[in-house]
């Protein structure tokens, strides 16, 4: 058979987008041309690459096996073309970040990288740790910066830096007014305002605190740090959240940190990449830049 790069590009786009219509926009082809390219590829292989579920196409076992190889072929061809054109510094990256990282670390990180590589094009997708892991696993992202752990064998977690969480509340909260060292028993009856399950922040809370407070009263769970901070600064409950997010309200006196040396609240942050994904010069340059940044 003689498969073409266009057929591979359509295959990858359909795998990432889920429909031929969206894939055709991604590869800048008409819908009929994209459908024909995919059909020709499957005919040449002698087997389908997708299960058809109405208008949606979902990778079958063969498609999942071939997707990493198609991505690597396209990645190497792109690098080959850039070298031929003298565009060694051309960089186009799809990045992901969990909420805390995207709010408090990613803006400076992306701005600093773009100062060194002004021609680079960076796209950022934001979600919780579980969502970022899924996006990298499906090859929808080149790299994700995450707060939580990942145990999927085909994904590589590279330690990037450390972050520290803190238990915090409003200065008017009863625990903030105690004139003695706190103990775990002091938290038996408090109301917690926490991040949602699947977030790296919640993973730390569940591991470090919930194991010691089996009957913890989790009053409310929210998907954004800012919403949590506004609620607890108004006097409702306490939270466990990254010090990166706390700093503005600590400086303004709206929140205080409770001293909890009996809980280990430090956590690693990771760069997450797919082991089977081709790492071109642009991706390697961004990962190297992340490593070089001070904590």
C-alpha positions as protocol buffer text, in pm:
chain_id: "A"
residue {
  index: 1
  type: UNK
  ca { x: 0 y: 0 z: 0 }
}
residue {
  index: 2
  type: UNK
  ca { x: 99 y: 365 z: -38 }
}
residue {
  index: 3
  type: UNK
  ca { x: -47 y: 561 z: 248 }
}
residue {
  index: 4
  type: UNK
  ca { x: -6 y: 937 z: 242 }
}
residue {
  index: 5
  type: UNK
  ca { x: 76 y: 1191 z: 509 }
}
residue {
  index: 6
  type: UNK
  ca { x: -263 y: 1348 z: 445 }
}
residue {
  index: 7
  type: UNK
  ca { x: -433 y: 1019 z: 531 }
}
residue {
  index: 8
  type: UNK
  ca { x: -232 y: 993 z: 852 }
}
residue {
  index: 9
  type: UNK
  ca { x: -313 y: 1354 z: 940 }
}
residue {
  index: 10
  type: UNK
  ca { x: -684 y: 1288 z: 893 }
}
residue {
  index: 11
  type: UNK
  ca { x: -660 y: 969 z: 1101 }
}
residue {
  index: 12
  type: UNK
  ca { x: -494 y: 1158 z: 1388 }
}
residue {
  index: 13
  type: UNK
  ca { x: -740 y: 1448 z: 1364 }
}
residue {
  index: 14
  type: UNK
  ca { x: -1043 y: 1218 z: 1374 }
}
residue {
  index: 15
  type: UNK
  ca { x: -892 y: 1033 z: 1673 }
}
residue {
  index: 16
  type: UNK
  ca { x: -847 y: 1364 z: 1857 }
}
residue {
  index: 17
  type: UNK
  ca { x: -1169 y: 1538 z: 1753 }
}
residue {
  index: 18
  type: UNK
  ca { x: -1412 y: 1245 z: 1746 }
}
residue {
  index: 19
  type: UNK
  ca { x: -1592 y: 1339 z: 1423 }
}
residue {
  index: 20
  type: UNK
  ca { x: -1492 y: 1379 z: 1060 }
}
residue {
  index: 21
  type: UNK
  ca { x: -1655 y: 1724 z: 1053 }
}
residue {
  index: 22
  type: UNK
  ca { x: -1431 y: 1862 z: 1329 }
}
residue {
  index: 23
  type: UNK
  ca { x: -1129 y: 1676 z: 1193 }
}
residue {
  index: 24
  type: UNK
  ca { x: -1174 y: 1828 z: 848 }
}
residue {
  index: 25
  type: UNK
  ca { x: -1156 y: 2176 z: 1000 }
}
residue {
  index: 26
  type: UNK
  ca { x: -840 y: 2082 z: 1191 }
}
residue {
  index: 27
  type: UNK
  ca { x: -658 y: 1961 z: 878 }
}
residue {
  index: 28
  type: UNK
  ca { x: -813 y: 2229 z: 652 }
}
residue {
  index: 29
  type: UNK
  ca { x: -991 y: 1988 z: 416 }
}
residue {
  index: 30
  type: UNK
  ca { x: -1350 y: 1961 z: 307 }
}
residue {
  index: 31
  type: UNK
  ca { x: -1555 y: 1706 z: 495 }
}
residue {
  index: 32
  type: UNK
  ca { x: -1584 y: 1487 z: 185 }
}
residue {
  index: 33
  type: UNK
  ca { x: -1207 y: 1497 z: 125 }
}
residue {
  index: 34
  type: UNK
  ca { x: -1138 y: 1404 z: 488 }
}
residue {
  index: 35
  type: UNK
  ca { x: -1390 y: 1118 z: 474 }
}
residue {
  index: 36
  type: UNK
  ca { x: -1232 y: 989 z: 153 }
}
residue {
  index: 37
  type: UNK
  ca { x: -879 y: 1008 z: 298 }
}
residue {
  index: 38
  type: UNK
  ca { x: -985 y: 807 z: 604 }
}
residue {
  index: 39
  type: UNK
  ca { x: -1170 y: 554 z: 392 }
}
residue {
  index: 40
  type: UNK
  ca { x: -869 y: 512 z: 162 }
}
residue {
  index: 41
  type: UNK
  ca { x: -641 y: 457 z: 463 }
}
residue {
  index: 42
  type: UNK
  ca { x: -869 y: 192 z: 611 }
}
residue {
  index: 43
  type: UNK
  ca { x: -909 y: 24 z: 271 }
}
residue {
  index: 44
  type: UNK
  ca { x: -531 y: 15 z: 230 }
}
residue {
  index: 45
  type: UNK
  ca { x: -485 y: -136 z: 574 }
}
residue {
  index: 46
  type: UNK
  ca { x: -764 y: -383 z: 514 }
}
residue {
  index: 47
  type: UNK
  ca { x: -923 y: -308 z: 850 }
}
residue {
  index: 48
  type: UNK
  ca { x: -1123 y: -29 z: 1016 }
}
residue {
  index: 49
  type: UNK
  ca { x: -952 y: 200 z: 1267 }
}
residue {
  index: 50
  type: UNK
  ca { x: -1267 y: 327 z: 1437 }
}
residue {
  index: 51
  type: UNK
  ca { x: -1594 y: 203 z: 1580 }
}
residue {
  index: 52
  type: UNK
  ca { x: -1882 y: 409 z: 1440 }
}
residue {
  index: 53
  type: UNK
  ca { x: -2115 y: 535 z: 1713 }
}
residue {
  index: 54
  type: UNK
  ca { x: -2366 y: 748 z: 1525 }
}
residue {
  index: 55
  type: UNK
  ca { x: -2176 y: 1051 z: 1399 }
}
residue {
  index: 56
  type: UNK
  ca { x: -1892 y: 992 z: 1643 }
}
residue {
  index: 57
  type: UNK
  ca { x: -1592 y: 774 z: 1567 }
}
residue {
  index: 58
  type: UNK
  ca { x: -1410 y: 600 z: 1852 }
}
residue {
  index: 59
  type: UNK
  ca { x: -1072 y: 432 z: 1810 }
}
residue {
  index: 60
  type: UNK
  ca { x: -1083 y: 54 z: 1809 }
}
residue {
  index: 61
  type: UNK
  ca { x: -795 y: -164 z: 1930 }
}
residue {
  index: 62
  type: UNK
  ca { x: -604 y: -135 z: 1602 }
}
residue {
  index: 63
  type: UNK
  ca { x: -657 y: 242 z: 1592 }
}
residue {
  index: 64
  type: UNK
  ca { x: -527 y: 284 z: 1947 }
}
residue {
  index: 65
  type: UNK
  ca { x: -221 y: 75 z: 1859 }
}
residue {
  index: 66
  type: UNK
  ca { x: -142 y: 276 z: 1545 }
}
residue {
  index: 67
  type: UNK
  ca { x: -214 y: 627 z: 1678 }
}
residue {
  index: 68
  type: UNK
  ca { x: 122 y: 678 z: 1857 }
}
residue {
  index: 69
  type: UNK
  ca { x: 309 y: 565 z: 1546 }
}
residue {
  index: 70
  type: UNK
  ca { x: 108 y: 799 z: 1324 }
}
residue {
  index: 71
  type: UNK
  ca { x: 182 y: 1088 z: 1561 }
}
residue {
  index: 72
  type: UNK
  ca { x: 552 y: 1010 z: 1555 }
}
residue {
  index: 73
  type: UNK
  ca { x: 561 y: 992 z: 1176 }
}
residue {
  index: 74
  type: UNK
  ca { x: 384 y: 1327 z: 1144 }
}
residue {
  index: 75
  type: UNK
  ca { x: 603 y: 1482 z: 1412 }
}
residue {
  index: 76
  type: UNK
  ca { x: 923 y: 1373 z: 1241 }
}
residue {
  index: 77
  type: UNK
  ca { x: 795 y: 1493 z: 902 }
}
residue {
  index: 78
  type: UNK
  ca { x: 714 y: 1833 z: 1052 }
}
residue {
  index: 79
  type: UNK
  ca { x: 1063 y: 1857 z: 1200 }
}
residue {
  index: 80
  type: UNK
  ca { x: 1210 y: 1748 z: 864 }
}
residue {
  index: 81
  type: UNK
  ca { x: 1017 y: 2020 z: 683 }
}
residue {
  index: 82
  type: UNK
  ca { x: 1122 y: 2285 z: 935 }
}
residue {
  index: 83
  type: UNK
  ca { x: 1488 y: 2194 z: 893 }
}
residue {
  index: 84
  type: UNK
  ca { x: 1453 y: 2206 z: 514 }
}
residue {
  index: 85
  type: UNK
  ca { x: 1299 y: 2553 z: 536 }
}
residue {
  index: 86
  type: UNK
  ca { x: 1552 y: 2678 z: 789 }
}
residue {
  index: 87
  type: UNK
  ca { x: 1278 y: 2709 z: 1052 }
}
residue {
  index: 88
  type: UNK
  ca { x: 1459 y: 2529 z: 1329 }
}
residue {
  index: 89
  type: UNK
  ca { x: 1297 y: 2747 z: 1594 }
}
residue {
  index: 90
  type: UNK
  ca { x: 935 y: 2701 z: 1481 }
}
residue {
  index: 91
  type: UNK
  ca { x: 736 y: 2585 z: 1785 }
}
residue {
  index: 92
  type: UNK
  ca { x: 366 y: 2498 z: 1809 }
}
residue {
  index: 93
  type: UNK
  ca { x: 268 y: 2334 z: 2137 }
}
residue {
  index: 94
  type: UNK
  ca { x: -58 y: 2220 z: 2295 }
}
residue {
  index: 95
  type: UNK
  ca { x: -6 y: 2256 z: 2669 }
}
residue {
  index: 96
  type: UNK
  ca { x: -222 y: 2164 z: 2964 }
}
residue {
  index: 97
  type: UNK
  ca { x: -218 y: 2272 z: 3327 }
}
residue {
  index: 98
  type: UNK
  ca { x: -419 y: 2202 z: 3638 }
}
residue {
  index: 99
  type: UNK
  ca { x: -605 y: 2495 z: 3791 }
}
residue {
  index: 100
  type: UNK
  ca { x: -355 y: 2603 z: 4056 }
}
residue {
  index: 101
  type: UNK
  ca { x: -65 y: 2585 z: 3812 }
}
residue {
  index: 102
  type: UNK
  ca { x: -258 y: 2762 z: 3536 }
}
residue {
  index: 103
  type: UNK
  ca { x: -360 y: 3048 z: 3767 }
}
residue {
  index: 104
  type: UNK
  ca { x: -37 y: 3112 z: 3956 }
}
residue {
  index: 105
  type: UNK
  ca { x: 255 y: 2963 z: 3761 }
}
residue {
  index: 106
  type: UNK
  ca { x: 160 y: 2925 z: 3395 }
}
residue {
  index: 107
  type: UNK
  ca { x: 125 y: 3296 z: 3300 }
}
residue {
  index: 108
  type: UNK
  ca { x: 484 y: 3378 z: 3396 }
}
residue {
  index: 109
  type: UNK
  ca { x: 609 y: 3049 z: 3254 }
}
residue {
  index: 110
  type: UNK
  ca { x: 449 y: 3103 z: 2913 }
}
residue {
  index: 111
  type: UNK
  ca { x: 547 y: 3471 z: 2901 }
}
residue {
  index: 112
  type: UNK
  ca { x: 909 y: 3387 z: 2985 }
}
residue {
  index: 113
  type: UNK
  ca { x: 924 y: 3116 z: 2719 }
}
residue {
  index: 114
  type: UNK
  ca { x: 774 y: 3346 z: 2455 }
}
residue {
  index: 115
  type: UNK
  ca { x: 1037 y: 3609 z: 2533 }
}
residue {
  index: 116
  type: UNK
  ca { x: 1303 y: 3352 z: 2443 }
}
residue {
  index: 117
  type: UNK
  ca { x: 1103 y: 3207 z: 2153 }
}
residue {
  index: 118
  type: UNK
  ca { x: 890 y: 3495 z: 2019 }
}
residue {
  index: 119
  type: UNK
  ca { x: 779 y: 3300 z: 1712 }
}
residue {
  index: 120
  type: UNK
  ca { x: 637 y: 3014 z: 1923 }
}
residue {
  index: 121
  type: UNK
  ca { x: 264 y: 2943 z: 1930 }
}
residue {
  index: 122
  type: UNK
  ca { x: 131 y: 2806 z: 2260 }
}
residue {
  index: 123
  type: UNK
  ca { x: -220 y: 2677 z: 2328 }
}
residue {
  index: 124
  type: UNK
  ca { x: -328 y: 2617 z: 2689 }
}
residue {
  index: 125
  type: UNK
  ca { x: -600 y: 2380 z: 2811 }
}
residue {
  index: 126
  type: UNK
  ca { x: -700 y: 2393 z: 3178 }
}
residue {
  index: 127
  type: UNK
  ca { x: -863 y: 2127 z: 3394 }
}
residue {
  index: 128
  type: UNK
  ca { x: -810 y: 1915 z: 3704 }
}
residue {
  index: 129
  type: UNK
  ca { x: -546 y: 1644 z: 3729 }
}
residue {
  index: 130
  type: UNK
  ca { x: -779 y: 1367 z: 3613 }
}
residue {
  index: 131
  type: UNK
  ca { x: -876 y: 1564 z: 3303 }
}
residue {
  index: 132
  type: UNK
  ca { x: -515 y: 1648 z: 3217 }
}
residue {
  index: 133
  type: UNK
  ca { x: -410 y: 1283 z: 3248 }
}
residue {
  index: 134
  type: UNK
  ca { x: -689 y: 1182 z: 3011 }
}
residue {
  index: 135
  type: UNK
  ca { x: -596 y: 1454 z: 2759 }
}
residue {
  index: 136
  type: UNK
  ca { x: -229 y: 1350 z: 2751 }
}
residue {
  index: 137
  type: UNK
  ca { x: -325 y: 984 z: 2731 }
}
residue {
  index: 138
  type: UNK
  ca { x: -546 y: 1058 z: 2428 }
}
residue {
  index: 139
  type: UNK
  ca { x: -265 y: 1261 z: 2261 }
}
residue {
  index: 140
  type: UNK
  ca { x: -476 y: 1576 z: 2281 }
}
residue {
  index: 141
  type: UNK
  ca { x: -189 y: 1756 z: 2459 }
}
residue {
  index: 142
  type: UNK
  ca { x: 186 y: 1757 z: 2402 }
}
residue {
  index: 143
  type: UNK
  ca { x: 258 y: 1823 z: 2770 }
}
residue {
  index: 144
  type: UNK
  ca { x: 64 y: 1884 z: 3090 }
}
residue {
  index: 145
  type: UNK
  ca { x: 179 y: 2033 z: 3419 }
}
residue {
  index: 146
  type: UNK
  ca { x: -13 y: 1863 z: 3699 }
}
residue {
  index: 147
  type: UNK
  ca { x: -45 y: 1864 z: 4077 }
}
residue {
  index: 148
  type: UNK
  ca { x: -161 y: 1508 z: 4135 }
}
residue {
  index: 149
  type: UNK
  ca { x: -8 y: 1167 z: 4080 }
}
residue {
  index: 150
  type: UNK
  ca { x: -43 y: 956 z: 3766 }
}
residue {
  index: 151
  type: UNK
  ca { x: -18 y: 576 z: 3760 }
}
residue {
  index: 152
  type: UNK
  ca { x: -84 y: 507 z: 3392 }
}
residue {
  index: 153
  type: UNK
  ca { x: 218 y: 309 z: 3261 }
}
residue {
  index: 154
  type: UNK
  ca { x: 226 y: 471 z: 2916 }
}
residue {
  index: 155
  type: UNK
  ca { x: 251 y: 820 z: 3066 }
}
residue {
  index: 156
  type: UNK
  ca { x: 574 y: 958 z: 3210 }
}
residue {
  index: 157
  type: UNK
  ca { x: 560 y: 1183 z: 3518 }
}
residue {
  index: 158
  type: UNK
  ca { x: 872 y: 1398 z: 3547 }
}
residue {
  index: 159
  type: UNK
  ca { x: 922 y: 1581 z: 3877 }
}
residue {
  index: 160
  type: UNK
  ca { x: 920 y: 1953 z: 3810 }
}
residue {
  index: 161
  type: UNK
  ca { x: 907 y: 2138 z: 4141 }
}
residue {
  index: 162
  type: UNK
  ca { x: 738 y: 2123 z: 4483 }
}
residue {
  index: 163
  type: UNK
  ca { x: 433 y: 2303 z: 4615 }
}
residue {
  index: 164
  type: UNK
  ca { x: 303 y: 2334 z: 4969 }
}
residue {
  index: 165
  type: UNK
  ca { x: -56 y: 2343 z: 5082 }
}
residue {
  index: 166
  type: UNK
  ca { x: -186 y: 2502 z: 5401 }
}
residue {
  index: 167
  type: UNK
  ca { x: -496 y: 2480 z: 5616 }
}
residue {
  index: 168
  type: UNK
  ca { x: -653 y: 2825 z: 5625 }
}
residue {
  index: 169
  type: UNK
  ca { x: -955 y: 3015 z: 5748 }
}
residue {
  index: 170
  type: UNK
  ca { x: -1082 y: 3365 z: 5822 }
}
residue {
  index: 171
  type: UNK
  ca { x: -924 y: 3547 z: 6121 }
}
residue {
  index: 172
  type: UNK
  ca { x: -1267 y: 3536 z: 6288 }
}
residue {
  index: 173
  type: UNK
  ca { x: -1288 y: 3156 z: 6280 }
}
residue {
  index: 174
  type: UNK
  ca { x: -1279 y: 2993 z: 6629 }
}
residue {
  index: 175
  type: UNK
  ca { x: -967 y: 2790 z: 6546 }
}
residue {
  index: 176
  type: UNK
  ca { x: -780 y: 3106 z: 6453 }
}
residue {
  index: 177
  type: UNK
  ca { x: -853 y: 3250 z: 6797 }
}
residue {
  index: 178
  type: UNK
  ca { x: -722 y: 2962 z: 7007 }
}
residue {
  index: 179
  type: UNK
  ca { x: -424 y: 3070 z: 7217 }
}
residue {
  index: 180
  type: UNK
  ca { x: -255 y: 2731 z: 7217 }
}
residue {
  index: 181
  type: UNK
  ca { x: -103 y: 2488 z: 6964 }
}
residue {
  index: 182
  type: UNK
  ca { x: -364 y: 2307 z: 6757 }
}
residue {
  index: 183
  type: UNK
  ca { x: -409 y: 1930 z: 6760 }
}
residue {
  index: 184
  type: UNK
  ca { x: -583 y: 1701 z: 6506 }
}
residue {
  index: 185
  type: UNK
  ca { x: -872 y: 1666 z: 6750 }
}
residue {
  index: 186
  type: UNK
  ca { x: -948 y: 2038 z: 6714 }
}
residue {
  index: 187
  type: UNK
  ca { x: -1058 y: 1971 z: 6355 }
}
residue {
  index: 188
  type: UNK
  ca { x: -1310 y: 1699 z: 6440 }
}
residue {
  index: 189
  type: UNK
  ca { x: -1618 y: 1921 z: 6408 }
}
residue {
  index: 190
  type: UNK
  ca { x: -1514 y: 2188 z: 6160 }
}
residue {
  index: 191
  type: UNK
  ca { x: -1674 y: 2237 z: 5819 }
}
residue {
  index: 192
  type: UNK
  ca { x: -1442 y: 2192 z: 5519 }
}
residue {
  index: 193
  type: UNK
  ca { x: -1472 y: 2378 z: 5189 }
}
residue {
  index: 194
  type: UNK
  ca { x: -1263 y: 2181 z: 4941 }
}
residue {
  index: 195
  type: UNK
  ca { x: -1166 y: 2127 z: 4579 }
}
residue {
  index: 196
  type: UNK
  ca { x: -1346 y: 1857 z: 4382 }
}
residue {
  index: 197
  type: UNK
  ca { x: -1240 y: 1493 z: 4364 }
}
residue {
  index: 198
  type: UNK
  ca { x: -996 y: 1436 z: 4081 }
}
residue {
  index: 199
  type: UNK
  ca { x: -795 y: 1749 z: 4160 }
}
residue {
  index: 200
  type: UNK
  ca { x: -439 y: 1732 z: 4289 }
}
residue {
  index: 201
  type: UNK
  ca { x: -529 y: 1957 z: 4582 }
}
residue {
  index: 202
  type: UNK
  ca { x: -806 y: 1721 z: 4690 }
}
residue {
  index: 203
  type: UNK
  ca { x: -573 y: 1423 z: 4656 }
}
residue {
  index: 204
  type: UNK
  ca { x: -336 y: 1579 z: 4911 }
}
residue {
  index: 205
  type: UNK
  ca { x: -622 y: 1651 z: 5151 }
}
residue {
  index: 206
  type: UNK
  ca { x: -758 y: 1297 z: 5123 }
}
residue {
  index: 207
  type: UNK
  ca { x: -415 y: 1144 z: 5181 }
}
residue {
  index: 208
  type: UNK
  ca { x: -279 y: 1372 z: 5452 }
}
residue {
  index: 209
  type: UNK
  ca { x: -590 y: 1480 z: 5644 }
}
residue {
  index: 210
  type: UNK
  ca { x: -895 y: 1270 z: 5562 }
}
residue {
  index: 211
  type: UNK
  ca { x: -716 y: 953 z: 5670 }
}
residue {
  index: 212
  type: UNK
  ca { x: -690 y: 1107 z: 6020 }
}
residue {
  index: 213
  type: UNK
  ca { x: -1041 y: 1259 z: 6019 }
}
residue {
  index: 214
  type: UNK
  ca { x: -1264 y: 980 z: 5894 }
}
residue {
  index: 215
  type: UNK
  ca { x: -1579 y: 1170 z: 5993 }
}
residue {
  index: 216
  type: UNK
  ca { x: -1470 y: 1501 z: 5846 }
}
residue {
  index: 217
  type: UNK
  ca { x: -1761 y: 1730 z: 5759 }
}
residue {
  index: 218
  type: UNK
  ca { x: -1705 y: 1825 z: 5395 }
}
residue {
  index: 219
  type: UNK
  ca { x: -1964 y: 2099 z: 5365 }
}
residue {
  index: 220
  type: UNK
  ca { x: -1896 y: 2206 z: 5007 }
}
residue {
  index: 221
  type: UNK
  ca { x: -1676 y: 2111 z: 4709 }
}
residue {
  index: 222
  type: UNK
  ca { x: -1593 y: 2357 z: 4433 }
}
residue {
  index: 223
  type: UNK
  ca { x: -1391 y: 2349 z: 4112 }
}
residue {
  index: 224
  type: UNK
  ca { x: -1207 y: 2678 z: 4155 }
}
residue {
  index: 225
  type: UNK
  ca { x: -964 y: 2805 z: 4418 }
}
residue {
  index: 226
  type: UNK
  ca { x: -1093 y: 3163 z: 4403 }
}
residue {
  index: 227
  type: UNK
  ca { x: -1449 y: 3056 z: 4488 }
}
residue {
  index: 228
  type: UNK
  ca { x: -1325 y: 2859 z: 4787 }
}
residue {
  index: 229
  type: UNK
  ca { x: -1114 y: 3150 z: 4913 }
}
residue {
  index: 230
  type: UNK
  ca { x: -1406 y: 3393 z: 4893 }
}
residue {
  index: 231
  type: UNK
  ca { x: -1632 y: 3160 z: 5089 }
}
residue {
  index: 232
  type: UNK
  ca { x: -1391 y: 3088 z: 5373 }
}
residue {
  index: 233
  type: UNK
  ca { x: -1281 y: 3452 z: 5395 }
}
residue {
  index: 234
  type: UNK
  ca { x: -1646 y: 3527 z: 5472 }
}
residue {
  index: 235
  type: UNK
  ca { x: -1621 y: 3306 z: 5781 }
}
residue {
  index: 236
  type: UNK
  ca { x: -1775 y: 2981 z: 5655 }
}
residue {
  index: 237
  type: UNK
  ca { x: -1555 y: 2679 z: 5724 }
}
residue {
  index: 238
  type: UNK
  ca { x: -1188 y: 2615 z: 5659 }
}
residue {
  index: 239
  type: UNK
  ca { x: -996 y: 2480 z: 5362 }
}
residue {
  index: 240
  type: UNK
  ca { x: -673 y: 2313 z: 5255 }
}
residue {
  index: 241
  type: UNK
  ca { x: -528 y: 2486 z: 4951 }
}
residue {
  index: 242
  type: UNK
  ca { x: -200 y: 2578 z: 4783 }
}
residue {
  index: 243
  type: UNK
  ca { x: -2 y: 2862 z: 4938 }
}
residue {
  index: 244
  type: UNK
  ca { x: 34 y: 2999 z: 4584 }
}
residue {
  index: 245
  type: UNK
  ca { x: -339 y: 3070 z: 4584 }
}
residue {
  index: 246
  type: UNK
  ca { x: -346 y: 3200 z: 4942 }
}
residue {
  index: 247
  type: UNK
  ca { x: -78 y: 3467 z: 4919 }
}
residue {
  index: 248
  type: UNK
  ca { x: -295 y: 3768 z: 4811 }
}
residue {
  index: 249
  type: UNK
  ca { x: -553 y: 3712 z: 5085 }
}
residue {
  index: 250
  type: UNK
  ca { x: -286 y: 3644 z: 5346 }
}
residue {
  index: 251
  type: UNK
  ca { x: -121 y: 3976 z: 5263 }
}
residue {
  index: 252
  type: UNK
  ca { x: -453 y: 4159 z: 5287 }
}
residue {
  index: 253
  type: UNK
  ca { x: -540 y: 3997 z: 5620 }
}
residue {
  index: 254
  type: UNK
  ca { x: -854 y: 3827 z: 5487 }
}
residue {
  index: 255
  type: UNK
  ca { x: -719 y: 3481 z: 5566 }
}
residue {
  index: 256
  type: UNK
  ca { x: -477 y: 3322 z: 5811 }
}
residue {
  index: 257
  type: UNK
  ca { x: -285 y: 2994 z: 5797 }
}
residue {
  index: 258
  type: UNK
  ca { x: -341 y: 2747 z: 6081 }
}
residue {
  index: 259
  type: UNK
  ca { x: -28 y: 2578 z: 6211 }
}
residue {
  index: 260
  type: UNK
  ca { x: -68 y: 2203 z: 6143 }
}
residue {
  index: 261
  type: UNK
  ca { x: 278 y: 2042 z: 6173 }
}
residue {
  index: 262
  type: UNK
  ca { x: 114 y: 1702 z: 6230 }
}
residue {
  index: 263
  type: UNK
  ca { x: 3 y: 1688 z: 5861 }
}
residue {
  index: 264
  type: UNK
  ca { x: 243 y: 1660 z: 5568 }
}
residue {
  index: 265
  type: UNK
  ca { x: 108 y: 1900 z: 5307 }
}
residue {
  index: 266
  type: UNK
  ca { x: 399 y: 1931 z: 5066 }
}
residue {
  index: 267
  type: UNK
  ca { x: 343 y: 1784 z: 4721 }
}
residue {
  index: 268
  type: UNK
  ca { x: 540 y: 1743 z: 4399 }
}
residue {
  index: 269
  type: UNK
  ca { x: 434 y: 1902 z: 4071 }
}
residue {
  index: 270
  type: UNK
  ca { x: 496 y: 1704 z: 3753 }
}
residue {
  index: 271
  type: UNK
  ca { x: 548 y: 1744 z: 3382 }
}
residue {
  index: 272
  type: UNK
  ca { x: 337 y: 1477 z: 3215 }
}
residue {
  index: 273
  type: UNK
  ca { x: 411 y: 1341 z: 2866 }
}
residue {
  index: 274
  type: UNK
  ca { x: 313 y: 1029 z: 2672 }
}
residue {
  index: 275
  type: UNK
  ca { x: 599 y: 781 z: 2643 }
}
residue {
  index: 276
  type: UNK
  ca { x: 507 y: 702 z: 2282 }
}
residue {
  index: 277
  type: UNK
  ca { x: 482 y: 1061 z: 2165 }
}
residue {
  index: 278
  type: UNK
  ca { x: 760 y: 1200 z: 1948 }
}
residue {
  index: 279
  type: UNK
  ca { x: 930 y: 1484 z: 2135 }
}
residue {
  index: 280
  type: UNK
  ca { x: 1028 y: 1743 z: 1878 }
}
residue {
  index: 281
  type: UNK
  ca { x: 1274 y: 2030 z: 1936 }
}
residue {
  index: 282
  type: UNK
  ca { x: 997 y: 2266 z: 2046 }
}
residue {
  index: 283
  type: UNK
  ca { x: 862 y: 2035 z: 2316 }
}
residue {
  index: 284
  type: UNK
  ca { x: 1212 y: 1958 z: 2442 }
}
residue {
  index: 285
  type: UNK
  ca { x: 1290 y: 2331 z: 2454 }
}
residue {
  index: 286
  type: UNK
  ca { x: 979 y: 2403 z: 2664 }
}
residue {
  index: 287
  type: UNK
  ca { x: 1050 y: 2115 z: 2903 }
}
residue {
  index: 288
  type: UNK
  ca { x: 1407 y: 2234 z: 2943 }
}
residue {
  index: 289
  type: UNK
  ca { x: 1283 y: 2588 z: 3011 }
}
residue {
  index: 290
  type: UNK
  ca { x: 1045 y: 2457 z: 3282 }
}
residue {
  index: 291
  type: UNK
  ca { x: 1331 y: 2270 z: 3448 }
}
residue {
  index: 292
  type: UNK
  ca { x: 1547 y: 2582 z: 3455 }
}
residue {
  index: 293
  type: UNK
  ca { x: 1292 y: 2794 z: 3644 }
}
residue {
  index: 294
  type: UNK
  ca { x: 1361 y: 2849 z: 4016 }
}
residue {
  index: 295
  type: UNK
  ca { x: 1110 y: 2722 z: 4272 }
}
